[in-house]
Amino acid sequence: MKQLALSKYAAEFIGTLILVFIIGCNAHAGSFAAALSIGSALTALVYTFGPISGGHLNPAVTFALALAGYEDLSRRDVVAYMVSQVLGGIVGSVLYFLILGDVLLVQPVGLYSGPQAAAIEIIYSTALCYTVLGVVAGGANAHFGFAIGATVTSACIAGGSISGCCLNPAVAAGSISVAAVKHGAVALHYHWMYVSAPLFGAALGAFAFFIAGGAINGADLNLRGMIKAADWNFTEDQLFSMRSSDYGSVLASYRAAAPETQAPANSLRVVRHSPLVLPRDVVGHAMLCGCSWQMRADRPRGAPAELCDIDLSCAVFSRSGECIGGGYFADKQN
């Protein structure tokens, strides 16, 4: 089911607010485990808000997905996501200031220069955005949040003592806005660097993703693309407006048009009404699920007759959870 636009934007706002507040608390406490705390929090937030909005929580991530042409992200969503994230960053910084009476100054650490800090921000933002694109293109799995959280954790450990490891324009914009109220113009000295460097890293991440041959909207994620790639002669009416009487003709046209290919040897035992996770070597290929059976000809005398009831249903869903095609085949003669 598609999420309402308002719920997606609210999720990005709330998630970014929580993330910025956690970052501020770690900076205030000066904890040596700040990287682990922030990475773990981001992992939890991505899992929490991922089913609603995708769990971007970072304008650089949204920008990278937009550059990659992610089909579930419209231009309106890109703008609304970024605005929601920046507003969430500002409110999170205000909340941090009201509770702890402190502000988060985003600037190079110690004696490191602005160019050095900018390089760190760009490099690790590239790594973060590349990771996000990779897990999105890899299809649904249970480990995407850990991959993103681990990337941020390692980046904070390695680059936190150089640039502060912001990697997020919403964190930078929110922190700098509140810091400017307390400290004046001095807080704005590095604001363009910490806002623009992650966005530049996002562009590099998207470019590197395509150079490596990545495709964020693979044919296996889109029924029309799958049919086109396999060169099957289905019509739009057959695919999306099938009637009960059409099932046999659809199957017949498939048998006539589908290319003869050798399927990988694979056997899966499926328990009735239980979910099935497809093996990795199947993902990315056009696939027809079917059943075959053979009745025993040498049934012993007095043994009950063998009955066989074969039903097959197929459905294709987009990443947003919308059903884009399907059919139910129950005619044993086809």
ABEGO torsion letter per residue (X at the ends): XBBBAAAAAAAAAAAAAAAAAAAAAAAAAGBAAAAAAAAAAAAAAAAAAAAAAGGAGBAAAAAAAAAAGBAABBAAAAAAAAAAAAAAAAAAAAAAAAAAGBBBBBBBBEABBAAAAAAAAAAAAAAAAAAAAAAAAAEBBAAAAAAAAAAAAAAAAAAAAAAGGAGBAAAAAAAAAAAAAAAEAAAAAAAAAAAAAAAAAAAAAAAAAAAAGBBABBAAABAAAAAAAAGBABBAAAAAABBAAAAAAAAAAAAAABBBBBBBBBBBBBBBGBBBBBBAAABGBBBBBBBBBBBBABBBBGBBBBBBBBBBBBBBBBAAGBBAEEBBBABAAX
